[in-house]
Structure formats: structure tokens, C-alpha cells
């Protein structure tokens, strides 16, 4: 079955950095666009960053210049490098895999990122 397993979340001080990872299995990873979303209590899940099969990236305005998404197809893993973290970045971060042709989409279980002093 399809599994997306996030890791790397945790507690970090404002201004710090953190990298979260998402390892995929059960899909042909290279054929999927990968994305990171985040959600806080009472709010809708929002797109943070996305990377296409070909490596084109897109970011939410709130994280541009601070976050970087990347993928390693050989490891079937997508990363989100988060720098200059702010308290408002605190959220559960979810990995998403989407095949733009078949419309198949999958979610990970989420990893908590907390930015606090």
C-alpha cells in the first residue's frame, strides 16, 4: 500500500532552522508531484511548497525566501528545508503526493513543527 512517512519535526527557536523529510513507498515516486502543506487548529490546510515531477517549485508567499523544497527520486524522498522560522510557522506539516494525470493523491500522517522560545 501507499505510505508517506514524515520525519524531522520538532521544537525550534524563532530564527532557527529545521528540515522535514517525507519518504514514499508504494508509488512510482518520480511520476508524482510532491507537496508540503500545513495546518493549525481551526484553520484549513494550506499549501506551503510544491515540486513537480520535473523539479519546478512553487511556494506560498509567506515562506518564499525562507523555505526550500527538494526531492531525491533515487531515495523516493521529498524535503522541506525551513530557515528563519517564525512562531507563525508553527503547525502540523503534511506531505502530499499527487499524480497530475491519474489524479491519485495521498497524504502522510503529519509531523509537528513548533517555533517557540
C-alpha positions in Angstrom: 0.0 0.0 0.0 1.0 3.6 -0.3 2.8 5.2 2.6 4.1 8.7 3.1 6.1 8.9 6.3 7.2 12.3 7.5 10.0 12.9 9.9 12.2 15.7 11.3 9.6 17.9 13.0 10.2 19.3 16.5 10.7 22.3 18.6 12.9 25.2 17.4 13.5 28.7 18.5 12.5 31.7 16.3 15.1 32.3 13.7 16.2 28.7 13.7 16.2 26.1 11.0 14.6 22.7 10.6 14.4 20.1 7.8 11.5 17.8 7.5 11.5 14.7 5.2 8.9 12.6 3.6 9.7 9.1 2.5 7.3 7.5 0.0 6.6 3.9 -0.8 4.0 2.1 -2.8 4.1 4.7 -5.7 6.3 5.4 -8.6 7.8 8.4 -6.9 9.2 10.1 -10.0 5.8 10.3 -11.6 4.2 12.3 -8.7 4.3 15.9 -7.9 5.1 16.3 -4.2 4.0 19.0 -1.8 4.1 20.2 1.8 1.0 21.5 3.5 0.5 22.8 7.0 -2.5 23.1 9.3 -3.2 24.7 12.6 -6.2 24.1 14.8 -9.4 25.6 13.5 -7.8 26.5 10.1 -7.8 24.9 6.7 -4.8 23.0 5.5 -2.7 25.3 3.3 -0.1 24.7 0.7 3.4 25.6 1.8 5.5 24.4 -1.2 5.2 22.1 -4.1 7.7 20.5 -6.5 6.7 18.9 -9.8 8.0 15.8 -11.4 10.4 17.9 -13.4 11.6 19.8 -10.4 9.7 23.1 -10.8 8.9 24.6 -7.4 6.2 26.8 -6.1 5.9 28.4 -2.7 3.3 30.2 -0.5 4.1 33.9 -0.3 4.6 33.6 3.5 7.5 31.2 3.1 9.2 32.5 0.0 12.9 33.1 0.5 12.9 31.1 3.8 11.8 27.6 2.8 13.2 25.3 0.1 11.6 22.2 -1.2 13.6 19.5 -2.9 13.3 15.9 -4.0 15.6 12.9 -4.4 13.9 10.4 -6.7 16.5 7.7 -6.0 15.6 7.9 -2.3 11.9 8.5 -3.0 12.1 11.3 -0.6 11.0 15.0 -0.5 12.5 17.5 1.8 11.4 20.9 3.2 14.3 23.0 4.5 12.9 25.7 6.7 15.1 28.7 7.7 14.4 31.8 9.6 11.5 30.2 11.3 8.8 32.3 12.9 6.2 31.4 15.6 3.5 31.7 12.9 5.2 28.7 11.1 4.0 26.5 14.0 1.8 23.8 12.6 1.4 20.2 11.7 3.2 19.7 8.4 1.8 17.2 5.9 3.4 15.6 2.9 1.3 15.1 -0.2 1.8 13.1 -3.4 -0.3 13.8 -6.4 -0.2 12.3 -9.9 -1.4 15.1 -12.2 -2.5 12.6 -14.9 -4.4 10.0 -12.9 -5.4 12.5 -10.1 -4.4 9.9 -7.5 -3.4 11.7 -4.3 -2.0 10.6 -1.0 -1.3 12.2 2.4 1.2 11.5 5.2 0.3 11.4 8.8 1.8 14.8 9.6 4.7 16.0 11.7 4.5 18.8 14.3 6.7 21.8 13.9 6.7 24.2 16.9 8.6 27.5 16.7 8.8 29.0 20.2 11.3 30.5 22.6 
